Amino acid sequence: MFIVAAPDKQAHAEGIFDLVAEQWRDDLREQCREGRIFHSHYDWRTSRVGLVDGKVVTHFGVYDLTVRVGSARVAAAGVNLVVTHPDYRKQGLMPKTIWSSIEAMRDRGYDISIVANAVENYYERFGWRAAWPETHYYIAPESLPNEKPDVRLRKWLSFSAEFVDCVLAGDIPEAAFLGRSPLGSTSRQTNAFTGN
Ligand SMILES: CC(C)(COP(=O)(O)OP(=O)(O)OC[C@H]1O[C@@H](n2cnc3c(N)ncnc32)[C@H](O)[C@@H]1OP(=O)(O)O)[C@@H](O)C(=O)NCCC(=O)NCCS
């Protein structure tokens, strides 16, 4: 029997990691465990997994991304790591997974949802619309200019990954981050922009 649920950290995380690693790359398993899912903005309440006899066969990942439009804060549901196990494709399991997540997005109060790197012609049926083209530029190192740029570069000295994590996770409020570090003067030395 197929059921859709919000993923449970204990019960489903490893199943999700296996599914995405099998679909894309082995190192994703470690990447998801070490950060991309476990220690990130991954929204456990709004993401969805599809389960057959307890085994994770679909995954629809949602990240809680608050973006700014002018001075407004817009709650954006960033979609990532969307996959159905190869043995279960073309059976309508991803649509069930996605509709359940869309309902959860509404309940959770997201204003908008964004899918980056979307497979073509799939998400429109659920209401997403193409918004901007994605362009990749590849530049060979030898083609880069040698002269110094005419902008002032500043080096970001961050010896504390935890500090950056806190800012990104919102544990240190933006206001405090922009005004004054709540961690005191020591953190100013270890986490600072500096001229070079
Ligand atoms: C894209 C993906 C998630 C779709 O998952 P799915 O569970 O197979 O989704 P669906 O059930 O909607 O099936 C996809 C296709 O099968 C068709 N289909 C659905 N039910 C079907 C059925 N019972 N019989 C025949 N075809 C069916 C759908 O119409 C759809 O085809 P279309 O896109 O040409 O309309 C899956 O193919 C996948 O994991 N791909 C690899 C990873 C990837 O590309 N992820 C997306 C990144 S944005």
Ligand as a Chemical Component Dictionary entry (heavy atoms), coordinates in Angstrom:
data_LIG
# 
_chem_comp.id                   LIG 
_chem_comp.type                 NON-POLYMER 
_chem_comp.pdbx_formal_charge   0 
_chem_comp.three_letter_code    LIG 
# 
loop_
_chem_comp_atom.comp_id 
_chem_comp_atom.atom_id 
_chem_comp_atom.alt_atom_id 
_chem_comp_atom.type_symbol 
_chem_comp_atom.charge 
_chem_comp_atom.model_Cartn_x 
_chem_comp_atom.model_Cartn_y 
_chem_comp_atom.model_Cartn_z 
_chem_comp_atom.pdbx_ordinal 
LIG C1  C1  C 0 10.301 13.093 -12.698 1  
LIG C2  C2  C 0 9.871  11.968 -11.737 2  
LIG C3  C3  C 0 10.063 12.456 -10.310 3  
LIG C4  C4  C 0 8.421  11.633 -11.991 4  
LIG O1  O1  O 0 7.992  10.673 -11.040 5  
LIG P1  P1  P 0 6.756  9.700  -11.294 6  
LIG O2  O2  O 0 6.346  9.149  -9.981  7  
LIG O3  O3  O 0 7.132  8.718  -12.338 8  
LIG O4  O4  O 0 5.708  10.722 -11.852 9  
LIG P2  P2  P 0 4.371  10.428 -12.682 10 
LIG O5  O5  O 0 3.634  9.312  -12.064 11 
LIG O6  O6  O 0 3.721  11.730 -12.859 12 
LIG O7  O7  O 0 4.854  9.879  -14.065 13 
LIG C5  C5  C 0 5.658  10.583 -14.941 14 
LIG C6  C6  C 0 5.169  10.301 -16.324 15 
LIG O8  O8  O 0 4.486  9.074  -16.415 16 
LIG C7  C7  C 0 3.145  9.308  -16.862 17 
LIG N1  N1  N 0 2.244  8.407  -16.119 18 
LIG C8  C8  C 0 1.717  8.616  -14.901 19 
LIG N2  N2  N 0 0.918  7.582  -14.553 20 
LIG C9  C9  C 0 0.994  6.703  -15.581 21 
LIG C10 C10 C 0 0.394  5.443  -15.818 22 
LIG N3  N3  N 0 -0.414 4.870  -14.909 23 
LIG N4  N4  N 0 0.689  4.806  -16.973 24 
LIG C11 C11 C 0 1.512  5.366  -17.866 25 
LIG N5  N5  N 0 2.119  6.568  -17.701 26 
LIG C12 C12 C 0 1.836  7.218  -16.580 27 
LIG C13 C13 C 0 2.861  10.707 -16.520 28 
LIG O9  O9  O 0 1.824  11.241 -17.337 29 
LIG C14 C14 C 0 4.155  11.302 -16.769 30 
LIG O10 O10 O 0 4.402  11.434 -18.125 31 
LIG P3  P3  P 0 4.474  12.863 -18.802 32 
LIG O11 O11 O 0 5.468  13.668 -17.994 33 
LIG O12 O12 O 0 4.918  12.588 -20.171 34 
LIG O13 O13 O 0 3.087  13.373 -18.658 35 
LIG C15 C15 C 0 10.711 10.679 -11.978 36 
LIG O14 O14 O 0 10.679 10.362 -13.347 37 
LIG C16 C16 C 0 12.142 10.762 -11.511 38 
LIG O15 O15 O 0 12.442 10.475 -10.343 39 
LIG N6  N6  N 0 13.059 11.152 -12.409 40 
LIG C17 C17 C 0 14.474 11.236 -12.098 41 
LIG C18 C18 C 0 14.818 12.361 -11.161 42 
LIG C19 C19 C 0 14.371 13.712 -11.689 43 
LIG O16 O16 O 0 14.527 14.031 -12.855 44 
LIG N7  N7  N 0 13.788 14.489 -10.793 45 
LIG C20 C20 C 0 13.209 15.773 -11.080 46 
LIG C21 C21 C 0 14.163 16.871 -10.789 47 
LIG S1  S1  S 0 13.355 18.430 -10.977 48 
# 
loop_
_chem_comp_bond.comp_id 
_chem_comp_bond.atom_id_1 
_chem_comp_bond.atom_id_2 
_chem_comp_bond.value_order 
_chem_comp_bond.pdbx_ordinal 
LIG C1  C2  SING 1  
LIG C2  C3  SING 2  
LIG C2  C4  SING 3  
LIG C2  C15 SING 4  
LIG C4  O1  SING 5  
LIG O1  P1  SING 6  
LIG P1  O2  DOUB 7  
LIG P1  O3  SING 8  
LIG P1  O4  SING 9  
LIG O4  P2  SING 10 
LIG P2  O5  DOUB 11 
LIG P2  O6  SING 12 
LIG P2  O7  SING 13 
LIG O7  C5  SING 14 
LIG C5  C6  SING 15 
LIG C6  O8  SING 16 
LIG C6  C14 SING 17 
LIG O8  C7  SING 18 
LIG C7  N1  SING 19 
LIG C7  C13 SING 20 
LIG N1  C8  SING 21 
LIG N1  C12 SING 22 
LIG C8  N2  DOUB 23 
LIG N2  C9  SING 24 
LIG C9  C10 SING 25 
LIG C9  C12 DOUB 26 
LIG C10 N3  SING 27 
LIG C10 N4  DOUB 28 
LIG N4  C11 SING 29 
LIG C11 N5  DOUB 30 
LIG N5  C12 SING 31 
LIG C13 O9  SING 32 
LIG C13 C14 SING 33 
LIG C14 O10 SING 34 
LIG O10 P3  SING 35 
LIG P3  O11 DOUB 36 
LIG P3  O12 SING 37 
LIG P3  O13 SING 38 
LIG C15 O14 SING 39 
LIG C15 C16 SING 40 
LIG C16 O15 DOUB 41 
LIG C16 N6  SING 42 
LIG N6  C17 SING 43 
LIG C17 C18 SING 44 
LIG C18 C19 SING 45 
LIG C19 O16 DOUB 46 
LIG C19 N7  SING 47 
LIG N7  C20 SING 48 
LIG C20 C21 SING 49 
LIG C21 S1  SING 50 
# 
